[in-house]
Amino acid sequence: MDAQRELDTRGLNCPLPILKAKKALADMRSGEVLKVVATDPGSMRDFQAFARQTGNELVDQQTVGDEFIHLLRRR
């Protein structure tokens, strides 16, 4: 899936990846996709909770090596 914006949060721990994603999504249009690359293993559950709480759609999550990829569609 193509993302309109990519956010690199490697090396950052909770809650910084979520806060940066929230800020990025606020600057995006409805339906656009944000790709977040993180190294914090807790980001998997954090982004699931974030999507439930905010109404943004968690399109996909993947683990690639020691990185965690999250795709969020802006509500």
PDB file with one MODEL, atoms N, CA, C and O in Angstrom:
MODEL        1
ATOM      1  N   MET A   1       0.840  -1.187   0.000  1.00  0.00           N
ATOM      2  CA  MET A   1       0.000   0.000   0.000  1.00  0.00           C
ATOM      3  C   MET A   1       0.883   1.248   0.000  1.00  0.00           C
ATOM      4  O   MET A   1       1.874   1.323   0.727  1.00  0.00           O
ATOM      5  N   ASP A   2       0.515   2.201  -0.808  1.00  0.00           N
ATOM      6  CA  ASP A   2       1.257   3.454  -0.870  1.00  0.00           C
ATOM      7  C   ASP A   2       0.807   4.387   0.248  1.00  0.00           C
ATOM      8  O   ASP A   2      -0.388   4.553   0.490  1.00  0.00           O
ATOM      9  N   ALA A   3       1.761   4.980   0.913  1.00  0.00           N
ATOM     10  CA  ALA A   3       1.473   5.946   1.956  1.00  0.00           C
ATOM     11  C   ALA A   3       1.759   7.348   1.430  1.00  0.00           C
ATOM     12  O   ALA A   3       2.730   7.557   0.702  1.00  0.00           O
ATOM     13  N   GLN A   4       0.921   8.297   1.795  1.00  0.00           N
ATOM     14  CA  GLN A   4       1.135   9.682   1.377  1.00  0.00           C
ATOM     15  C   GLN A   4       2.228  10.344   2.215  1.00  0.00           C
ATOM     16  O   GLN A   4       2.830  11.335   1.800  1.00  0.00           O
ATOM     17  N   ARG A   5       2.475   9.786   3.396  1.00  0.00           N
ATOM     18  CA  ARG A   5       3.482  10.368   4.284  1.00  0.00           C
ATOM     19  C   ARG A   5       4.138   9.249   5.079  1.00  0.00           C
ATOM     20  O   ARG A   5       3.484   8.273   5.448  1.00  0.00           O
ATOM     21  N   GLU A   6       5.442   9.397   5.342  1.00  0.00           N
ATOM     22  CA  GLU A   6       6.163   8.412   6.149  1.00  0.00           C
ATOM     23  C   GLU A   6       6.800   9.117   7.335  1.00  0.00           C
ATOM     24  O   GLU A   6       7.333  10.220   7.217  1.00  0.00           O
ATOM     25  N   LEU A   7       6.729   8.450   8.481  1.00  0.00           N
ATOM     26  CA  LEU A   7       7.242   9.007   9.724  1.00  0.00           C
ATOM     27  C   LEU A   7       8.259   8.023  10.306  1.00  0.00           C
ATOM     28  O   LEU A   7       7.938   6.858  10.539  1.00  0.00           O
ATOM     29  N   ASP A   8       9.470   8.492  10.534  1.00  0.00           N
ATOM     30  CA  ASP A   8      10.537   7.662  11.093  1.00  0.00           C
ATOM     31  C   ASP A   8      10.619   7.915  12.593  1.00  0.00           C
ATOM     32  O   ASP A   8      11.034   8.991  13.025  1.00  0.00           O
ATOM     33  N   THR A   9      10.219   6.916  13.390  1.00  0.00           N
ATOM     34  CA  THR A   9      10.298   7.059  14.846  1.00  0.00           C
ATOM     35  C   THR A   9      11.283   6.044  15.433  1.00  0.00           C
ATOM     36  O   THR A   9      11.181   5.679  16.605  1.00  0.00           O
ATOM     37  N   ARG A  10      12.236   5.592  14.613  1.00  0.00           N
ATOM     38  CA  ARG A  10      13.246   4.650  15.097  1.00  0.00           C
ATOM     39  C   ARG A  10      13.996   5.251  16.283  1.00  0.00           C
ATOM     40  O   ARG A  10      14.382   6.420  16.264  1.00  0.00           O
ATOM     41  N   GLY A  11      14.194   4.432  17.312  1.00  0.00           N
ATOM     42  CA  GLY A  11      14.933   4.878  18.486  1.00  0.00           C
ATOM     43  C   GLY A  11      14.087   5.595  19.525  1.00  0.00           C
ATOM     44  O   GLY A  11      14.569   5.890  20.618  1.00  0.00           O
ATOM     45  N   LEU A  12      12.843   5.879  19.201  1.00  0.00           N
ATOM     46  CA  LEU A  12      11.957   6.558  20.147  1.00  0.00           C
ATOM     47  C   LEU A  12      11.084   5.534  20.864  1.00  0.00           C
ATOM     48  O   LEU A  12      10.628   4.561  20.264  1.00  0.00           O
ATOM     49  N   ASN A  13      10.859   5.767  22.153  1.00  0.00           N
ATOM     50  CA  ASN A  13      10.012   4.874  22.929  1.00  0.00           C
ATOM     51  C   ASN A  13       8.687   5.548  23.249  1.00  0.00           C
ATOM     52  O   ASN A  13       8.553   6.767  23.138  1.00  0.00           O
ATOM     53  N   CYS A  14       7.721   4.748  23.642  1.00  0.00           N
ATOM     54  CA  CYS A  14       6.384   5.209  24.003  1.00  0.00           C
ATOM     55  C   CYS A  14       6.512   6.362  24.998  1.00  0.00           C
ATOM     56  O   CYS A  14       7.320   6.271  25.922  1.00  0.00           O
ATOM     57  N   PRO A  15       5.766   7.411  24.845  1.00  0.00           N
ATOM     58  CA  PRO A  15       4.659   7.624  23.916  1.00  0.00           C
ATOM     59  C   PRO A  15       5.039   8.417  22.672  1.00  0.00           C
ATOM     60  O   PRO A  15       4.157   8.825  21.916  1.00  0.00           O
ATOM     61  N   LEU A  16       6.328   8.646  22.440  1.00  0.00           N
ATOM     62  CA  LEU A  16       6.738   9.534  21.342  1.00  0.00           C
ATOM     63  C   LEU A  16       6.273   9.087  19.949  1.00  0.00           C
ATOM     64  O   LEU A  16       5.819   9.938  19.185  1.00  0.00           O
ATOM     65  N   PRO A  17       6.358   7.803  19.573  1.00  0.00           N
ATOM     66  CA  PRO A  17       5.853   7.432  18.237  1.00  0.00           C
ATOM     67  C   PRO A  17       4.366   7.772  18.059  1.00  0.00           C
ATOM     68  O   PRO A  17       3.957   8.227  16.992  1.00  0.00           O
ATOM     69  N   ILE A  18       3.572   7.552  19.094  1.00  0.00           N
ATOM     70  CA  ILE A  18       2.139   7.863  19.025  1.00  0.00           C
ATOM     71  C   ILE A  18       1.930   9.371  18.911  1.00  0.00           C
ATOM     72  O   ILE A  18       1.130   9.827  18.094  1.00  0.00           O
ATOM     73  N   LEU A  19       2.635  10.137  19.714  1.00  0.00           N
ATOM     74  CA  LEU A  19       2.463  11.598  19.684  1.00  0.00           C
ATOM     75  C   LEU A  19       2.859  12.167  18.327  1.00  0.00           C
ATOM     76  O   LEU A  19       2.179  13.049  17.804  1.00  0.00           O
ATOM     77  N   LYS A  20       3.947  11.673  17.755  1.00  0.00           N
ATOM     78  CA  LYS A  20       4.379  12.145  16.436  1.00  0.00           C
ATOM     79  C   LYS A  20       3.386  11.731  15.354  1.00  0.00           C
ATOM     80  O   LYS A  20       3.126  12.493  14.423  1.00  0.00           O
ATOM     81  N   ALA A  21       2.834  10.527  15.476  1.00  0.00           N
ATOM     82  CA  ALA A  21       1.831  10.068  14.508  1.00  0.00           C
ATOM     83  C   ALA A  21       0.566  10.914  14.607  1.00  0.00           C
ATOM     84  O   ALA A  21      -0.029  11.272  13.591  1.00  0.00           O
ATOM     85  N   LYS A  22       0.162  11.228  15.820  1.00  0.00           N
ATOM     86  CA  LYS A  22      -1.038  12.047  16.020  1.00  0.00           C
ATOM     87  C   LYS A  22      -0.866  13.416  15.358  1.00  0.00           C
ATOM     88  O   LYS A  22      -1.775  13.918  14.698  1.00  0.00           O
ATOM     89  N   LYS A  23       0.309  14.009  15.545  1.00  0.00           N
ATOM     90  CA  LYS A  23       0.595  15.314  14.940  1.00  0.00           C
ATOM     91  C   LYS A  23       0.607  15.215  13.410  1.00  0.00           C
ATOM     92  O   LYS A  23       0.057  16.076  12.723  1.00  0.00           O
ATOM     93  N   ALA A  24       1.237  14.164  12.885  1.00  0.00           N
ATOM     94  CA  ALA A  24       1.307  13.986  11.429  1.00  0.00           C
ATOM     95  C   ALA A  24      -0.089  13.789  10.842  1.00  0.00           C
ATOM     96  O   ALA A  24      -0.414  14.371   9.807  1.00  0.00           O
ATOM     97  N   LEU A  25      -0.909  12.975  11.494  1.00  0.00           N
ATOM     98  CA  LEU A  25      -2.264  12.718  10.989  1.00  0.00           C
ATOM     99  C   LEU A  25      -3.109  13.992  10.985  1.00  0.00           C
ATOM    100  O   LEU A  25      -3.958  14.176  10.113  1.00  0.00           O
ATOM    101  N   ALA A  26      -2.876  14.859  11.952  1.00  0.00           N
ATOM    102  CA  ALA A  26      -3.637  16.108  12.029  1.00  0.00           C
ATOM    103  C   ALA A  26      -3.386  16.988  10.809  1.00  0.00           C
ATOM    104  O   ALA A  26      -4.238  17.796  10.440  1.00  0.00           O
ATOM    105  N   ASP A  27      -2.213  16.834  10.179  1.00  0.00           N
ATOM    106  CA  ASP A  27      -1.857  17.636   9.007  1.00  0.00           C
ATOM    107  C   ASP A  27      -2.224  16.951   7.690  1.00  0.00           C
ATOM    108  O   ASP A  27      -1.899  17.450   6.613  1.00  0.00           O
ATOM    109  N   MET A  28      -2.904  15.804   7.784  1.00  0.00           N
ATOM    110  CA  MET A  28      -3.244  15.047   6.579  1.00  0.00           C
ATOM    111  C   MET A  28      -4.748  15.134   6.304  1.00  0.00           C
ATOM    112  O   MET A  28      -5.537  15.460   7.191  1.00  0.00           O
ATOM    113  N   ARG A  29      -5.127  14.835   5.053  1.00  0.00           N
ATOM    114  CA  ARG A  29      -6.539  14.837   4.667  1.00  0.00           C
ATOM    115  C   ARG A  29      -7.165  13.485   4.960  1.00  0.00           C
ATOM    116  O   ARG A  29      -6.473  12.471   5.044  1.00  0.00           O
ATOM    117  N   SER A  30      -8.462  13.483   5.111  1.00  0.00           N
ATOM    118  CA  SER A  30      -9.204  12.251   5.358  1.00  0.00           C
ATOM    119  C   SER A  30      -8.942  11.240   4.241  1.00  0.00           C
ATOM    120  O   SER A  30      -8.994  11.584   3.060  1.00  0.00           O
ATOM    121  N   GLY A  31      -8.661   9.990   4.624  1.00  0.00           N
ATOM    122  CA  GLY A  31      -8.410   8.932   3.659  1.00  0.00           C
ATOM    123  C   GLY A  31      -6.952   8.735   3.303  1.00  0.00           C
ATOM    124  O   GLY A  31      -6.588   7.709   2.729  1.00  0.00           O
ATOM    125  N   GLU A  32      -6.101   9.715   3.640  1.00  0.00           N
ATOM    126  CA  GLU A  32      -4.677   9.567   3.360  1.00  0.00           C
ATOM    127  C   GLU A  32      -4.054   8.569   4.336  1.00  0.00           C
ATOM    128  O   GLU A  32      -4.550   8.372   5.446  1.00  0.00           O
ATOM    129  N   VAL A  33      -2.954   7.943   3.898  1.00  0.00           N
ATOM    130  CA  VAL A  33      -2.306   6.899   4.692  1.00  0.00           C
ATOM    131  C   VAL A  33      -0.952   7.379   5.198  1.00  0.00           C
ATOM    132  O   VAL A  33      -0.153   7.949   4.455  1.00  0.00           O
ATOM    133  N   LEU A  34      -0.718   7.130   6.490  1.00  0.00           N
ATOM    134  CA  LEU A  34       0.545   7.448   7.147  1.00  0.00           C
ATOM    135  C   LEU A  34       1.273   6.147   7.453  1.00  0.00           C
ATOM    136  O   LEU A  34       0.701   5.227   8.038  1.00  0.00           O
ATOM    137  N   LYS A  35       2.537   6.077   7.053  1.00  0.00           N
ATOM    138  CA  LYS A  35       3.387   4.923   7.380  1.00  0.00           C
ATOM    139  C   LYS A  35       4.310   5.338   8.513  1.00  0.00           C
ATOM    140  O   LYS A  35       5.035   6.326   8.403  1.00  0.00           O
ATOM    141  N   VAL A  36       4.280   4.574   9.607  1.00  0.00           N
ATOM    142  CA  VAL A  36       5.142   4.852  10.753  1.00  0.00           C
ATOM    143  C   VAL A  36       6.117   3.696  10.906  1.00  0.00           C
ATOM    144  O   VAL A  36       5.706   2.538  10.982  1.00  0.00           O
ATOM    145  N   VAL A  37       7.417   4.011  10.952  1.00  0.00           N
ATOM    146  CA  VAL A  37       8.455   3.004  11.170  1.00  0.00           C
ATOM    147  C   VAL A  37       8.985   3.213  12.584  1.00  0.00           C
ATOM    148  O   VAL A  37       9.466   4.293  12.925  1.00  0.00           O
ATOM    149  N   ALA A  38       8.890   2.162  13.405  1.00  0.00           N
ATOM    150  CA  ALA A  38       9.299   2.248  14.813  1.00  0.00           C
ATOM    151  C   ALA A  38      10.213   1.087  15.176  1.00  0.00           C
ATOM    152  O   ALA A  38      10.240   0.065  14.489  1.00  0.00           O
ATOM    153  N   THR A  39      10.960   1.253  16.260  1.00  0.00           N
ATOM    154  CA  THR A  39      11.792   0.165  16.781  1.00  0.00           C
ATOM    155  C   THR A  39      11.320  -0.274  18.161  1.00  0.00           C
ATOM    156  O   THR A  39      11.857  -1.235  18.712  1.00  0.00           O
ATOM    157  N   ASP A  40      10.346   0.396  18.723  1.00  0.00           N
ATOM    158  CA  ASP A  40       9.804   0.052  20.041  1.00  0.00           C
ATOM    159  C   ASP A  40       8.811  -1.102  19.891  1.00  0.00           C
ATOM    160  O   ASP A  40       7.774  -0.927  19.251  1.00  0.00           O
ATOM    161  N   PRO A  41       9.101  -2.286  20.467  1.00  0.00           N
ATOM    162  CA  PRO A  41       8.180  -3.426  20.342  1.00  0.00           C
ATOM    163  C   PRO A  41       6.785  -3.117  20.889  1.00  0.00           C
ATOM    164  O   PRO A  41       5.799  -3.683  20.418  1.00  0.00           O
ATOM    165  N   GLY A  42       6.696  -2.236  21.868  1.00  0.00           N
ATOM    166  CA  GLY A  42       5.398  -1.861  22.429  1.00  0.00           C
ATOM    167  C   GLY A  42       4.531  -1.080  21.462  1.00  0.00           C
ATOM    168  O   GLY A  42       3.334  -0.910  21.691  1.00  0.00           O
ATOM    169  N   SER A  43       5.139  -0.601  20.370  1.00  0.00           N
ATOM    170  CA  SER A  43       4.364   0.188  19.399  1.00  0.00           C
ATOM    171  C   SER A  43       3.283  -0.658  18.733  1.00  0.00           C
ATOM    172  O   SER A  43       2.285  -0.110  18.266  1.00  0.00           O
ATOM    173  N   MET A  44       3.456  -1.975  18.678  1.00  0.00           N
ATOM    174  CA  MET A  44       2.432  -2.833  18.059  1.00  0.00           C
ATOM    175  C   MET A  44       1.099  -2.667  18.786  1.00  0.00           C
ATOM    176  O   MET A  44       0.078  -2.386  18.158  1.00  0.00           O
ATOM    177  N   ARG A  45       1.106  -2.835  20.081  1.00  0.00           N
ATOM    178  CA  ARG A  45      -0.147  -2.695  20.844  1.00  0.00           C
ATOM    179  C   ARG A  45      -0.555  -1.229  20.996  1.00  0.00           C
ATOM    180  O   ARG A  45      -1.744  -0.911  21.034  1.00  0.00           O
ATOM    181  N   ASP A  46       0.446  -0.332  21.085  1.00  0.00           N
ATOM    182  CA  ASP A  46       0.139   1.093  21.240  1.00  0.00           C
ATOM    183  C   ASP A  46      -0.648   1.627  20.043  1.00  0.00           C
ATOM    184  O   ASP A  46      -1.612   2.371  20.220  1.00  0.00           O
ATOM    185  N   PHE A  47      -0.242   1.249  18.819  1.00  0.00           N
ATOM    186  CA  PHE A  47      -0.949   1.747  17.638  1.00  0.00           C
ATOM    187  C   PHE A  47      -2.330   1.099  17.491  1.00  0.00           C
ATOM    188  O   PHE A  47      -3.243   1.719  16.946  1.00  0.00           O
ATOM    189  N   GLN A  48      -2.491  -0.131  17.966  1.00  0.00           N
ATOM    190  CA  GLN A  48      -3.822  -0.751  17.952  1.00  0.00           C
ATOM    191  C   GLN A  48      -4.764   0.037  18.856  1.00  0.00           C
ATOM    192  O   GLN A  48      -5.895   0.334  18.470  1.00  0.00           O
ATOM    193  N   ALA A  49      -4.303   0.373  20.055  1.00  0.00           N
ATOM    194  CA  ALA A  49      -5.112   1.159  20.992  1.00  0.00           C
ATOM    195  C   ALA A  49      -5.365   2.565  20.454  1.00  0.00           C
ATOM    196  O   ALA A  49      -6.473   3.087  20.574  1.00  0.00           O
ATOM    197  N   PHE A  50      -4.343   3.175  19.864  1.00  0.00           N
ATOM    198  CA  PHE A  50      -4.474   4.520  19.299  1.00  0.00           C
ATOM    199  C   PHE A  50      -5.561   4.549  18.230  1.00  0.00           C
ATOM    200  O   PHE A  50      -6.385   5.464  18.204  1.00  0.00           O
ATOM    201  N   ALA A  51      -5.565   3.548  17.348  1.00  0.00           N
ATOM    202  CA  ALA A  51      -6.570   3.502  16.276  1.00  0.00           C
ATOM    203  C   ALA A  51      -7.975   3.359  16.857  1.00  0.00           C
ATOM    204  O   ALA A  51      -8.904   4.033  16.413  1.00  0.00           O
ATOM    205  N   ARG A  52      -8.127   2.490  17.840  1.00  0.00           N
ATOM    206  CA  ARG A  52      -9.445   2.307  18.467  1.00  0.00           C
ATOM    207  C   ARG A  52      -9.938   3.597  19.113  1.00  0.00           C
ATOM    208  O   ARG A  52     -11.112   3.946  19.000  1.00  0.00           O
ATOM    209  N   GLN A  53      -9.040   4.297  19.785  1.00  0.00           N
ATOM    210  CA  GLN A  53      -9.422   5.502  20.527  1.00  0.00           C
ATOM    211  C   GLN A  53      -9.684   6.705  19.638  1.00  0.00           C
ATOM    212  O   GLN A  53     -10.492   7.565  19.987  1.00  0.00           O
ATOM    213  N   THR A  54      -9.012   6.779  18.491  1.00  0.00           N
ATOM    214  CA  THR A  54      -9.112   7.978  17.657  1.00  0.00           C
ATOM    215  C   THR A  54     -10.025   7.818  16.452  1.00  0.00           C
ATOM    216  O   THR A  54     -10.423   8.810  15.841  1.00  0.00           O
ATOM    217  N   GLY A  55     -10.361   6.580  16.104  1.00  0.00           N
ATOM    218  CA  GLY A  55     -11.206   6.358  14.935  1.00  0.00           C
ATOM    219  C   GLY A  55     -10.432   6.299  13.630  1.00  0.00           C
ATOM    220  O   GLY A  55     -11.028   6.118  12.568  1.00  0.00           O
ATOM    221  N   ASN A  56      -9.120   6.447  13.690  1.00  0.00           N
ATOM    222  CA  ASN A  56      -8.298   6.248  12.499  1.00  0.00           C
ATOM    223  C   ASN A  56      -8.173   4.751  12.262  1.00  0.00           C
ATOM    224  O   ASN A  56      -8.183   3.965  13.210  1.00  0.00           O
ATOM    225  N   GLU A  57      -8.055   4.355  10.995  1.00  0.00           N
ATOM    226  CA  GLU A  57      -8.007   2.930  10.672  1.00  0.00           C
ATOM    227  C   GLU A  57      -6.572   2.427  10.656  1.00  0.00           C
ATOM    228  O   GLU A  57      -5.718   2.980   9.964  1.00  0.00           O
ATOM    229  N   LEU A  58      -6.315   1.373  11.426  1.00  0.00           N
ATOM    230  CA  LEU A  58      -5.015   0.705  11.384  1.00  0.00           C
ATOM    231  C   LEU A  58      -5.092  -0.299  10.247  1.00  0.00           C
ATOM    232  O   LEU A  58      -5.637  -1.392  10.401  1.00  0.00           O
ATOM    233  N   VAL A  59      -4.535   0.087   9.098  1.00  0.00           N
ATOM    234  CA  VAL A  59      -4.650  -0.706   7.871  1.00  0.00           C
ATOM    235  C   VAL A  59      -3.792  -1.960   7.943  1.00  0.00           C
ATOM    236  O   VAL A  59      -4.218  -3.033   7.518  1.00  0.00           O
ATOM    237  N   ASP A  60      -2.568  -1.825   8.488  1.00  0.00           N
ATOM    238  CA  ASP A  60      -1.643  -2.959   8.504  1.00  0.00           C
ATOM    239  C   ASP A  60      -0.556  -2.725   9.539  1.00  0.00           C
ATOM    240  O   ASP A  60      -0.206  -1.587   9.856  1.00  0.00           O
ATOM    241  N   GLN A  61      -0.029  -3.828  10.058  1.00  0.00           N
ATOM    242  CA  GLN A  61       1.145  -3.799  10.923  1.00  0.00           C
ATOM    243  C   GLN A  61       2.053  -4.940  10.488  1.00  0.00           C
ATOM    244  O   GLN A  61       1.588  -6.046  10.215  1.00  0.00           O
ATOM    245  N   GLN A  62       3.349  -4.663  10.426  1.00  0.00           N
ATOM    246  CA  GLN A  62       4.320  -5.683  10.033  1.00  0.00           C
ATOM    247  C   GLN A  62       5.558  -5.552  10.905  1.00  0.00           C
ATOM    248  O   GLN A  62       5.901  -4.471  11.384  1.00  0.00           O
ATOM    249  N   THR A  63       6.214  -6.690  11.092  1.00  0.00           N
ATOM    250  CA  THR A  63       7.517  -6.699  11.739  1.00  0.00           C
ATOM    251  C   THR A  63       8.532  -7.075  10.674  1.00  0.00           C
ATOM    252  O   THR A  63       8.433  -8.133  10.052  1.00  0.00           O
ATOM    253  N   VAL A  64       9.506  -6.205  10.471  1.00  0.00           N
ATOM    254  CA  VAL A  64      10.560  -6.441   9.475  1.00  0.00           C
ATOM    255  C   VAL A  64      11.891  -6.317  10.212  1.00  0.00           C
ATOM    256  O   VAL A  64      12.335  -5.212  10.526  1.00  0.00           O
ATOM    257  N   GLY A  65      12.514  -7.448  10.483  1.00  0.00           N
ATOM    258  CA  GLY A  65      13.743  -7.428  11.272  1.00  0.00           C
ATOM    259  C   GLY A  65      13.444  -6.899  12.659  1.00  0.00           C
ATOM    260  O   GLY A  65      12.601  -7.451  13.367  1.00  0.00           O
ATOM    261  N   ASP A  66      14.125  -5.837  13.054  1.00  0.00           N
ATOM    262  CA  ASP A  66      13.876  -5.242  14.373  1.00  0.00           C
ATOM    263  C   ASP A  66      13.034  -3.961  14.271  1.00  0.00           C
ATOM    264  O   ASP A  66      13.009  -3.144  15.191  1.00  0.00           O
ATOM    265  N   GLU A  67      12.352  -3.810  13.142  1.00  0.00           N
ATOM    266  CA  GLU A  67      11.493  -2.638  12.940  1.00  0.00           C
ATOM    267  C   GLU A  67      10.028  -3.042  12.847  1.00  0.00           C
ATOM    268  O   GLU A  67       9.686  -4.140  12.408  1.00  0.00           O
ATOM    269  N   PHE A  68       9.188  -2.131  13.269  1.00  0.00           N
ATOM    270  CA  PHE A  68       7.742  -2.344  13.264  1.00  0.00           C
ATOM    271  C   PHE A  68       7.114  -1.275  12.362  1.00  0.00           C
ATOM    272  O   PHE A  68       7.305  -0.076  12.568  1.00  0.00           O
ATOM    273  N   ILE A  69       6.363  -1.737  11.363  1.00  0.00           N
ATOM    274  CA  ILE A  69       5.760  -0.847  10.375  1.00  0.00           C
ATOM    275  C   ILE A  69       4.262  -0.771  10.654  1.00  0.00           C
ATOM    276  O   ILE A  69       3.595  -1.797  10.786  1.00  0.00           O
ATOM    277  N   HIS A  70       3.745   0.430  10.740  1.00  0.00           N
ATOM    278  CA  HIS A  70       2.322   0.666  11.002  1.00  0.00           C
ATOM    279  C   HIS A  70       1.765   1.535   9.889  1.00  0.00           C
ATOM    280  O   HIS A  70       2.358   2.559   9.549  1.00  0.00           O
ATOM    281  N   LEU A  71       0.644   1.145   9.320  1.00  0.00           N
ATOM    282  CA  LEU A  71      -0.040   1.951   8.307  1.00  0.00           C
ATOM    283  C   LEU A  71      -1.375   2.396   8.869  1.00  0.00           C
ATOM    284  O   LEU A  71      -2.212   1.571   9.237  1.00  0.00           O
ATOM    285  N   LEU A  72      -1.569   3.695   8.932  1.00  0.00           N
ATOM    286  CA  LEU A  72      -2.794   4.283   9.477  1.00  0.00           C
ATOM    287  C   LEU A  72      -3.484   5.123   8.416  1.00  0.00           C
ATOM    288  O   LEU A  72      -2.852   5.932   7.737  1.00  0.00           O
ATOM    289  N   ARG A  73      -4.779   4.923   8.283  1.00  0.00           N
ATOM    290  CA  ARG A  73      -5.565   5.756   7.368  1.00  0.00           C
ATOM    291  C   ARG A  73      -6.308   6.801   8.188  1.00  0.00           C
ATOM    292  O   ARG A  73      -7.023   6.485   9.139  1.00  0.00           O
ATOM    293  N   ARG A  74      -6.117   8.057   7.790  1.00  0.00           N
ATOM    294  CA  ARG A  74      -6.757   9.176   8.506  1.00  0.00           C
ATOM    295  C   ARG A  74      -8.272   9.092   8.358  1.00  0.00           C
ATOM    296  O   ARG A  74      -8.795   8.859   7.268  1.00  0.00           O
ATOM    297  N   ARG A  75      -8.954   9.285   9.463  1.00  0.00           N
ATOM    298  CA  ARG A  75     -10.428   9.234   9.448  1.00  0.00           C
ATOM    299  C   ARG A  75     -11.006  10.458   8.783  1.00  0.00           C
ATOM    300  O   ARG A  75     -12.226  10.586   8.680  1.00  0.00           O
TER     301      ARG A  75
ENDMDL
END
